[in-house]
C-alpha cells in the first residue's frame, strides 16, 4: 500500500534537555497532554493527521520502535532520484548504531570460597564505555576484612584491550597485599582500535595456591572484523 501523506519525523532523546522539559510531568503524561500525542508503544508517541504523522521517542524502547517505523517508511518510498543520504536515511543510520554494551562478573567470598557476606570482593568489567573511553575493560580485587589480625590476602586485578590483529594495545595489572588495599586495573581505547577486551580479578588467601574467589569477563565487539 502506497503512502500518500508526507511524513514528519521527530525524535527526542531522554537527556538533560528532555529531563528539564518534563519537570512537571512524567514521560507517559507530557507528550500525550502537551503535544497532543498518543502513545503507540513503550516510549513511542505519535501525532497523526490526514497529511502527516509525527513521532517522539523518549527512551531506548521508543527508539527501537521508531527505527522499525522508519524502515517501513523507507521501504514504501521510491529510491532517491539524486545520490545522497536523506534525513530519513540519516536517522535510520543513527538509530541503527549499536549502543555501547558491557559485561560484568562480580563475586563476594572468604577463604572458603563464595560467600555473599564475605569480606572479599572481585569485579571484572569489559565492553563499551569503560574507563572513560569508547571501549575497554576494568577490574577490582579487594579484601575488606575488619578482624584483627586481618587476613593477608594477595589481590590481583588485570585489564587489557586487543586489536583486530590479536595485538594487546593496552594492559594494566596490579597486585596488592592485605586488606583495605584494593588492586585496580583499567585499559581502554577510543575509536575503532579495540576489538576484544578482557579483565580478571582474584583474591588468594595465605597458603593457598588457587584464588578463593575470582572473576573474569571477556567482550568481543561484533562490528570488529579480524584480518
Secondary structure, DSSP 4 states (H G I P E B T S, - for coil): ----S--------SSHHHHHHTTTS-HHHHHHHHS--EEEETTEEEEE-SS-EEEEE-SHHHHHHHHHHHHHHHHHSPPPSSSS--HHHHHHHHHHSPPP-EEEEEEEEETTEE-TTSSEEEEEEEEETGGGSSEEEEEEEEE---SSSPP--EEEEEEEEE-TTS-EEEEEEEEEESTT--EEEEEEE-TT--SEEEEEEEEE-TT-SS-SEEEEEEEE-TT----
